[in-house]
Amino acid sequence: MFLTGHTGFKGAWLNLWLQSLGAKVTGYALAPHTEPSMFALMGGASESHIGDIRDAGKLRAAMTAADPHVVIHMAAQALVRESYRDPLATYSTNVLGTGGVLQACRTLRQLQCVVV
């Protein structure tokens, strides 16, 4: 299982839930913004890659190494005030980041399902 956005609020909860069901979760996200973070308090992912979703090379390398059956893409810039302050970065993260995830998915040998 490959989960983007695993250090965010919803991603940390999904990571915890998936692990409680027995999934081996590999996460890819920005470093948590708080200390302590919910992600750290919940025990973290089985394997965690810290990076920007717009870094297509790093993302592809992490996804290729994990070679997951399932990819769940939750990484996003979801803060409304931040989107007003920097709409181009928000667009880049949310649209181009999703494009990068889908492009990397095309190379995965075992992939069965992508949830965006």
C-alpha positions as CSV (number, residue, x, y, z in Angstrom):
1,M,0.0,0.0,0.0
2,F,1.4,3.4,-1.0
3,L,-0.2,6.5,0.7
4,T,0.6,10.0,-0.3
5,G,-0.2,12.7,2.3
6,H,0.3,10.3,5.2
7,T,1.6,13.0,7.6
8,G,-1.5,15.2,7.3
9,F,-4.6,15.0,9.5
10,K,-6.6,12.7,7.3
11,G,-3.6,10.8,6.0
12,A,-2.3,10.0,9.5
13,W,-5.7,8.6,10.5
14,L,-6.0,6.5,7.3
15,N,-2.4,5.3,7.8
16,L,-3.4,4.2,11.4
17,W,-6.6,2.5,10.2
18,L,-4.8,0.7,7.3
19,Q,-2.1,-0.6,9.6
20,S,-4.7,-1.8,12.2
21,L,-6.1,-3.9,9.4
22,G,-2.7,-5.4,8.7
23,A,-1.6,-3.4,5.7
24,K,2.1,-2.5,5.2
25,V,1.9,1.2,4.4
26,T,4.6,3.1,2.6
27,G,4.0,6.9,2.9
28,Y,5.1,9.9,0.9
29,A,4.5,13.4,2.2
30,L,5.9,16.7,3.4
31,A,7.3,16.7,6.9
32,P,4.7,17.3,9.6
33,H,4.1,21.0,10.4
34,T,3.6,20.5,14.2
35,E,5.6,19.1,17.0
36,P,4.5,16.6,18.2
37,S,2.6,15.7,15.1
38,M,-0.4,13.5,14.9
39,F,1.5,11.3,12.5
40,A,4.3,10.7,15.1
41,L,1.8,10.2,17.9
42,M,0.0,7.5,15.9
43,G,3.1,5.5,15.3
44,G,4.0,6.6,11.7
45,A,4.0,4.5,8.5
46,S,5.8,1.2,8.0
47,E,8.1,3.2,5.7
48,S,8.0,6.9,5.3
49,H,9.4,9.1,2.5
50,I,9.5,12.9,3.2
51,G,9.3,14.9,0.0
52,D,7.3,17.3,-2.1
53,I,4.6,15.6,-4.2
54,R,5.7,17.8,-7.1
55,D,9.2,16.2,-7.1
56,A,8.3,13.6,-9.8
57,G,11.7,11.9,-9.7
58,K,11.7,11.4,-5.9
59,L,8.1,10.3,-5.9
60,R,8.6,7.8,-8.8
61,A,11.7,6.3,-7.0
62,A,9.7,5.9,-3.7
63,M,6.7,4.3,-5.6
64,T,9.0,2.0,-7.6
65,A,10.8,0.8,-4.5
66,A,7.5,0.1,-2.7
67,D,5.9,-1.5,-5.8
68,P,2.5,-1.5,-4.2
69,H,-0.7,-3.2,-5.2
70,V,-2.8,-0.2,-4.1
71,V,-2.0,3.6,-4.3
72,I,-4.1,6.1,-2.3
73,H,-3.3,9.7,-3.2
74,M,-4.3,12.1,-0.4
75,A,-1.4,14.7,-0.7
76,A,-2.8,18.1,-1.3
77,Q,-2.6,21.8,-0.3
78,A,-6.0,22.0,1.3
79,L,-5.7,25.3,3.3
80,V,-8.0,27.9,2.0
81,R,-6.1,30.9,3.2
82,E,-2.9,29.5,1.8
83,S,-4.6,29.0,-1.6
84,Y,-5.6,32.6,-1.6
85,R,-2.1,33.7,-0.7
86,D,-0.4,31.5,-3.3
87,P,-2.8,30.1,-5.8
88,L,-0.1,28.9,-8.3
89,A,1.6,26.8,-5.7
90,T,-1.8,25.3,-4.6
91,Y,-2.6,24.5,-8.3
92,S,0.8,23.0,-8.8
93,T,0.6,20.8,-5.7
94,N,-3.0,19.6,-6.3
95,V,-3.1,19.2,-10.1
96,L,0.5,18.6,-11.1
97,G,1.2,16.5,-8.0
98,T,-1.8,14.3,-8.9
99,G,-0.5,14.1,-12.5
100,G,2.9,13.0,-11.1
101,V,1.3,10.3,-9.0
102,L,-0.7,8.9,-12.0
103,Q,2.4,9.0,-14.2
104,A,4.4,7.1,-11.7
105,C,1.6,4.5,-11.4
106,R,2.0,3.7,-15.0
107,T,5.4,2.1,-14.3
108,L,4.3,-0.1,-11.3
109,R,4.4,-3.8,-12.0
110,Q,2.0,-5.0,-9.3
111,L,-0.5,-2.1,-9.3
112,Q,-4.2,-3.1,-9.1
113,C,-6.0,0.0,-7.8
114,V,-5.5,3.7,-7.6
115,V,-7.7,5.9,-5.3
116,V,-7.5,9.7,-5.9
